[in-house]
Amino acid sequence: SVSLAVTHAAADTYSLPLFQYLGGMNAYTMPVPLMNIINGGKHAGNELKIQEFLIAPVGAKTFSEALRIGSEVYHSLKAYLKDKYGPQAINIGDEGGFSPPMKNTREALDALINAIRNAGYEPGKDVALAIDAAASEFYDEKRSLYIIDGQELSREKMIELYEKLVEEYPIVSIEDPLHEEDFEGFSIITRTLKTQVIGDDIFVTNVERLRRGIENKSANALLLKVNQIGTLTEALEAARLAISNGYSVVVSHRSGETEDTTISHIAVALNTGQIKTGAPARGERTAKYNELLRIEEYLGTRAKYPGLGAFKHYKR
């Protein structure tokens, strides 16, 4: 908190918006929002093991259009869930996503596909999917098994499940697909899947753990959480190390959030092209989106929205 306060004060001293103070005149890439709209795992009270099911409006031309598309899909999903499962299905989890009484992974992904289509968009072309597995949460360390969808899967079988899901659905990004100490497994799945593989629990925005991941070619993207490592300086160091080694960077919120908007500026300052900050619903989430709208307006015609191009590791 002190680190961010000092940074804001420095930007104010130069009468600059924070993203320009940190990124200079080359900071103009707006991020694709990865919106967590179905919650599972420890974020919810249902039987879904996967922690987050996300949408990414990749077909938009601007960030503001992407935000509109994401909001429309979110409300389309709300109507779909209420109609299919009843009013209890639209209770929301930690990050504003819905926590419907679902039992398996495909059920959630099918709901997202239906919501996208019902909103008038094409899955994959207009709106892609992403998941945050948080696999450590359903990994049985004593037996070296993943317990998911009524099955007990080895690492190899778990990777096969992801392969099938990526074939069946337009999934452009998978976060924490395996447990947080399995650098070897992360290396295997990064080679195997033709998609973005994000390391969060495995890296924890820590330069030393990230260096180990780079050496092992574990994952191809870093989830960047400023308060996970402690200071903005350390977080920026991790981001620069990731980018210089060909990794993508996804700036992220936390489950426990405030209405602070610093991460909106960091995403633009670093030109990461991706941000994770929850469903377009509750105030601590929409604060970030509203700040990004203001940044886009400030940049005017200089603002660039990368769309699907933000996911450079995704192969159709």
Phi, psi and omega in degrees: 000320178295318179303313181290322179298316179297319179296316177299319180296320179296316178298319179296324179301323180268004181055042180241146169295151187303320183296327178282326176299319182279324189248350180073196184286349179272003179270100181211005179273118177281146183274147168287125180280124173266104190259118179279101186247351167233124182259139173223199176056218183284354178274356188215175180247027180253191184263004179291131179275323176296133188282323184220134171245119191240156171245151178226110182286082188277344183271358181288158178264337180222165177296318181299322176293320178298319180295320178296314180299314180299319179294320179295319179294321179301314181286330173296318177297319180302314179294318180298314182293318180296320180291322185275321188247347182101173185301331181293342183288344183256017166296147185249154181264198186303327188248019175090353177281162180280153180236070183288159180283065181263159184246335184218167188298313183296329178300318179290316180296321177297322178297320178295317179300315178298317181296319179298312181294318180295335177277356178093019182242163182258122178301135180092310181281309181267317183225121177263172180246158174211157176224147169246104185289322188050053191298337178302334184285338178240024178262127176267101186296324182294324182255359181054047182228148173259128182254107187210140177052040178074014181236158171245112190244138171287172177303317181297317180290328178294318178296321177299321178298315178298319178303315180295319180296319180293328177289323186275332186231153180282067182269117183262347186207137175230125181255139177045058182290338181231172186291159197290350177252005185268071179298322179296314179298320177298323178296317180296312183291330177293322176289326188281314185275142177264054184211172176287133177241111185265136172258119175243286181299331181285331183253327183043041179053031184253124185301319182294317178292324178295319178301318177298319178296319179296317179299323181269358185056043179268118184070170175223014178209149180247132170273123186256112178238113185300314185280359176283325180261332171121323178224156178295322179303313180293322179295317179294325177297317178296318179298315181296320178297317180297309184297320182291345178251020173083006178278147168280161178233131178243110178287136188225150169281190170234169178296316175271108187235163170240186178271013175299140186247016185303320185294335175298318179290321180297318180300318180285320181302320183269357183053040184291330180080000180214141174218143175244112180212035169088183180286154179281066188227283190280159188302320181290344176267312183293338176302319179293317180295318179296323178294322177294324174298319179293321178296317179299318178295320179298318182287332180063228184290347179285339183294132179241137177245117190281341181057223182297336179298342178292338183259072188292342181268356179275128178243125181294000000 
